């Protein structure tokens, strides 16, 4: 298992945080999703490899911009 953190741009409220959390939690292989509004990031654990493009697409599908991994 590895932990990843990705930038999420465009979040402005707790509803945004909940939306990103839901979107990432719905991806098979991702657990312990934590979205931080202040830092504009989403951190999650991978229980199996998940392609970066899959995560970025889930973020962008709900109207936010996926940035770089940290």
C-alpha positions in Angstrom: 0.0 0.0 0.0 1.2 3.5 -0.8 0.0 6.9 0.1 -0.4 9.6 -2.6 -1.2 13.3 -2.5 -2.5 15.2 -5.5 -3.3 18.9 -5.9 -6.9 19.8 -6.5 -7.6 23.3 -7.8 -10.9 25.1 -7.7 -12.2 24.0 -4.3 -13.8 26.8 -2.3 -16.0 25.2 0.4 -16.8 22.1 2.4 -19.2 21.0 -0.3 -16.3 20.9 -2.7 -14.3 18.8 -0.2 -17.2 16.3 0.1 -17.6 16.1 -3.7 -13.9 15.3 -4.2 -13.9 12.8 -1.3 -16.9 11.0 -2.8 -15.4 10.9 -6.3 -12.1 9.5 -5.1 -13.7 7.1 -2.6 -15.7 5.6 -5.5 -12.5 4.4 -7.3 -11.7 0.8 -6.6 -8.3 0.5 -4.9 -8.4 3.9 -3.1 -9.1 4.1 0.6 -8.6 6.6 3.4 -9.4 9.6 1.2 -8.7 12.9 2.9 -9.3 16.2 1.2 -7.7 19.4 2.6 -9.4 22.6 1.5 -6.7 24.9 3.0 -3.9 23.2 1.1 -5.9 22.2 -2.0 -4.9 18.6 -1.8 -6.4 15.1 -1.7 -4.4 12.3 0.0 -5.3 8.7 -0.3 -4.0 5.2 0.1 -3.8 2.8 -2.8 -4.6 -0.8 -1.9 -3.7 -1.8 -5.5 -2.1 0.3 -8.2 -4.5 2.9 -9.7 -3.4 4.9 -12.8 -2.8 8.6 -12.2 -5.1 9.3 -15.2 -8.0 7.6 -13.5 -7.7 9.8 -10.4 -7.2 13.0 -12.4 -10.3 12.1 -14.6 -12.4 11.6 -11.5 -11.4 15.0 -10.1 -12.0 16.8 -13.5 -15.3 15.0 -14.1 -16.8 16.9 -11.1 -15.5 20.3 -12.2 -12.1 20.7 -10.5 -8.6 20.8 -11.9 -6.2 18.0 -11.0 -2.7 19.3 -10.5 0.6 17.6 -9.8 1.3 14.8 -7.3 3.4 15.8 -4.3 
